[in-house]
Amino acid sequence: MHIGELAERTGLSLRTIRHYGDVGLLPASGRTEGGFRLYSEADQQRLMRIKYLKPLGFSLEELTEVVALLELDSLDADQRERAQASLEHVVREREKLAAYLVQADLLADQLRGQLNS
């Protein structure tokens, strides 16, 4: 698929997808004769993983590593250690996000109370 279709399917901008390609996070699977980037379904899946990992505070280098780990069929001892560290990072970030949601719910309830008084 062309980059425009990939952008539409993932909800990411062309600029973001190009940037991920330029930094090696999402290289195009191929190119047309005219030089346009082509992407596969596997590229789309990789991009969705990146999209979900990005808000968790991973650097681009860390994103590259985590996505690569997720694409492996099995892990050696070193990869397991890195996967464990990444899992701990995800759990910590999830806990922070959960706390933010609790606060947002409290504020929303307060505002609803103001509107109903």
Residue pairs with C-beta under 8 A, 6 or more apart in sequence:
1 9
1 38
1 39
1 40
1 44
2 36
2 37
2 38
2 39
3 14
3 17
3 18
3 28
3 36
3 37
3 39
4 14
5 39
6 12
6 17
6 39
6 43
6 44
6 47
7 13
7 14
7 17
9 44
10 17
10 44
10 47
10 48
10 51
11 51
12 47
12 51
17 26
17 47
18 37
20 26
20 47
20 50
21 27
21 28
21 37
23 60
24 64
25 50
25 60
25 63
25 64
25 67
26 43
26 46
26 47
26 50
28 37
28 38
28 39
28 43
29 38
29 39
29 40
29 42
29 43
30 37
30 38
31 37
31 38
32 38
39 47
46 67
46 71
49 66
49 67
49 70
50 63
50 67
53 63
53 66
53 67
54 63
56 89
56 90
56 93
56 94
57 89
57 93
58 66
58 86
58 89
62 86
62 89
65 82
65 86
66 86
69 75
69 79
69 82
69 83
69 86
72 79
75 83
